[in-house]
Amino acid sequence: MAARADQKDNADYQKVVRLYASRAVQDEVRRTSNGTAHHVELPAADLQAEVERIQKQLRR
């Protein structure tokens, strides 16, 4: 999930993030994805760098 900087304190968004990060939801995500999905929290800059790294690998 991502939000614009001006929405980072939006209470509704924060509630969704807390719910999604709950153990019950994460267990179900892992179960339904056969263990291929994992919850990761990254700052936006780190996430962008990771996306660029993966895109570079895919272009090879």
KOLTIMI-491548 format. One record per residue: x negated, y negated, z negated of N, C-alpha, C, O in turn; residue in three letters; residue number from 1. Coordinates in steps of 0.001 Angstrom, whole numbers, plus 500000, padded with zeros to 6 digits. Example, Ala and Ser with C-alpha at 12.3 -4.5 7.8 and 13.67 -1.06 7.14 Angstrom:
486810 505690 492200 487700 504500 492200 486800 503300 492200 485764 503319 491535 ALA 1
487150 502250 492920 486330 501060 492860 487100 499970 492130 486591 498862 491961 SER 2
// end
This chain:
499161 501161 500000 500000 500000 500000 499111 498769 500000 498018 498762 499434 MET 1
499593 497771 500625 498865 496512 500670 499874 495376 500622 501023 495524 501040 ALA 2
499429 494254 500111 500283 493065 500048 499427 491853 500367 498211 491851 500174 ALA 3
500088 490838 500854 499381 489575 501090 498896 489030 499747 499488 489304 498704 ARG 4
497824 488263 499787 497241 487709 498560 498263 486915 497754 498247 486950 496524 ALA 5
499150 486202 498441 500129 485396 497704 501232 486239 497060 502059 485711 496317 ASP 6
501249 487545 497340 502250 488439 496753 501644 489428 495749 502336 490329 495275 GLN 7
500358 489262 495425 499684 490243 494574 500300 490356 493184 500158 491394 492539 LYS 8
500969 489331 492715 501593 489368 491389 503090 489641 491447 503777 489515 490433 ASP 9
503603 490009 492604 505024 490299 492773 505404 491482 491878 504866 492578 492034 ASN 10
506317 491263 490957 506696 492291 489980 507259 493536 490652 506992 494651 490203 ALA 11
508030 493366 491713 508596 494529 492414 507495 495372 493045 507528 496600 492958 ASP 12
506527 494728 493674 505417 495460 494282 504610 496196 493217 504219 497348 493409 TYR 13
504366 495526 492101 503594 496146 491031 504318 497365 490462 503678 498351 490096 GLN 14
505630 497305 490387 506403 498448 489897 506275 499626 490864 506086 500764 490433 LYS 15
506377 499359 492162 506236 500426 493161 504853 501063 493059 504728 502286 493125 VAL 16
503821 500251 492900 502458 500774 492782 502339 501654 491545 501758 502737 491615 VAL 17
502884 501205 490406 502829 502020 489185 503553 503339 489377 503053 504387 488969 ARG 18
504724 503299 489993 505477 504534 490216 504718 505472 491153 504624 506670 490889 LEU 19
504185 504938 492230 503462 505769 493192 502227 506397 492549 501857 507523 492883 TYR 20
501592 505675 491630 500378 506173 490989 500673 507147 489850 499746 507715 489274 ALA 21
501943 507348 489519 502277 508240 488409 501864 509673 488724 501803 510075 489886 SER 22
501585 510426 487684 501145 511815 487861 502191 512624 488634 501834 513401 489520 ARG 23
503467 512452 488312 504514 513240 488978 504528 512989 490486 504608 513927 491280 ALA 24
504451 511729 490865 504471 511400 492297 503195 511907 492961 503260 512492 494042 VAL 25
502049 511699 492343 500795 512147 492940 500734 513668 493063 500216 514190 494050 GLN 26
501258 514377 492069 501314 515836 492170 502167 516269 493364 501804 517192 494092 ASP 27
503293 515601 493555 504176 515944 494671 503539 515587 496017 503674 516335 496986 GLU 28
502852 514457 496079 502159 514063 497310 501114 515114 497672 501023 515529 498827 VAL 29
500330 515545 496691 499317 516568 496968 499969 517885 497384 499487 518562 498293 ARG 30
501063 518245 496718 501747 519501 497042 502291 519479 498466 502089 520425 499227 ARG 31
502978 518404 498822 503614 518349 500139 502619 518105 501268 502933 518340 502435 THR 32
501432 517639 500929 500405 517431 501963 499405 518587 501984 498372 518515 502650 SER 33
499721 519637 501257 498803 520778 501147 497418 520351 500666 496401 520891 501101 ASN 34
497397 519380 499767 496139 518940 499166 495315 517990 499996 494180 517687 499629 GLY 35
495848 517505 501109 495052 516629 501971 495206 515151 501638 494414 514338 502114 THR 36
496192 514780 500843 496397 513376 500483 495888 513140 499069 496071 513976 498183 ALA 37
495251 511999 498869 494730 511645 497546 494926 510160 497316 494754 509348 498225 HIS 38
495285 509818 496102 495473 508419 495710 494104 507803 495448 493324 508323 494651 HIS 39
493820 506703 496117 492551 506004 495946 492852 504527 495800 493647 503969 496557 VAL 40
492223 503900 494838 492374 502456 494677 491074 501789 495094 490017 502041 494516 GLU 41
491168 500936 496102 489998 500225 496610 490329 498750 496777 491453 498404 497140 LEU 42
489368 497887 496518 489572 496480 496871 489738 496368 498393 489228 497206 499136 PRO 43
490433 495359 498842 490721 495199 500273 489455 495224 501118 489440 495845 502181 ALA 44
488406 494568 500675 487169 494528 501464 486560 495916 501601 486053 496265 502667 ALA 45
486605 496708 500539 486072 498069 500601 486924 498944 501513 486400 499766 502265 ASP 46
488229 498764 501444 489126 499524 502306 488858 499195 503772 488801 500095 504610 LEU 47
488693 497917 504081 488413 497515 505460 487093 498108 505932 486997 498572 507068 GLN 48
486083 498100 505081 484791 498680 505450 484925 500180 505712 484307 500706 506638 ALA 49
485723 500864 504908 485926 502302 505104 486663 502581 506412 486311 503516 507131 GLU 50
487670 501788 506724 488396 501946 507990 487440 501762 509162 487468 502538 510117 VAL 51
486601 500747 509091 485642 500502 510168 484639 501653 510290 484268 502031 511401 GLU 52
484200 502210 509166 483262 503335 509189 483901 504550 509876 483270 505209 510702 ARG 53
485139 504830 509529 485839 505970 510122 486094 505746 511610 485941 506669 512411 ILE 54
486478 504536 511982 486705 504235 513393 485422 504425 514189 485451 504929 515311 GLN 55
484307 504025 513614 483019 504180 514289 482721 505671 514502 482265 506065 515575 LYS 56
482975 506481 513498 482751 507924 513630 483631 508528 514701 483186 509399 515449 GLN 57
484852 508089 514788 485796 508639 515765 485417 508274 517195 485778 508986 518132 LEU 58
484709 507194 517368 484312 506758 518709 483144 507564 519255 482886 507520 520458 ARG 59
482437 508290 518420 481265 509056 518857 481644 510214 519703 480774 510961 520153 ARG 60
// end
